[in-house]
Amino acid sequence: MAQECEKKDLKTPKDYLGLENEYWDMVDYGKGETTLVEYAADVPCAKYGSGFGRPGQKIINDKQAEYADHPWNLNNLPHGSNSLMQFTRARDISGINVPWLYVGMKYSTFCWHYEDLMLPSINYSHYGKPK
């Protein structure tokens, strides 16, 4: 759906400032056509997997295999020898030491917020344009 939206929306500014201005014009002032936006939040990687791969998950391509054991794989970060998340090793806590996957498209919005337990957040864009 996101790729189809991108194909038909040829008037979109190519620069980030122009795109942001277009976004706020739509949100604040109702300018432009109504746009359907899809977004999924808090998809548990332990259940559905992620682009990185996870121990015990079926590896579906060479890229997943390459990063399955990499220390910067978001699934592996809490298990590193110097990780600040060592205190939670006794169990998996979804969204804390097991990453969540977010799927969005152009114009999808994720509000500013405090992370769970006021912990820092690490994000990785697997596919698409930069955030």
Secondary structure by P-SEA (a helix, b strand, c coil): caaaaaaacccccccaaaaaaaaaaaaccccccbbbbbbbcccccccccccccccccccccaaaaacccccccccccccccccccccccccccccccbbbbbbbccccccccccccccbbbbbbbcccccc
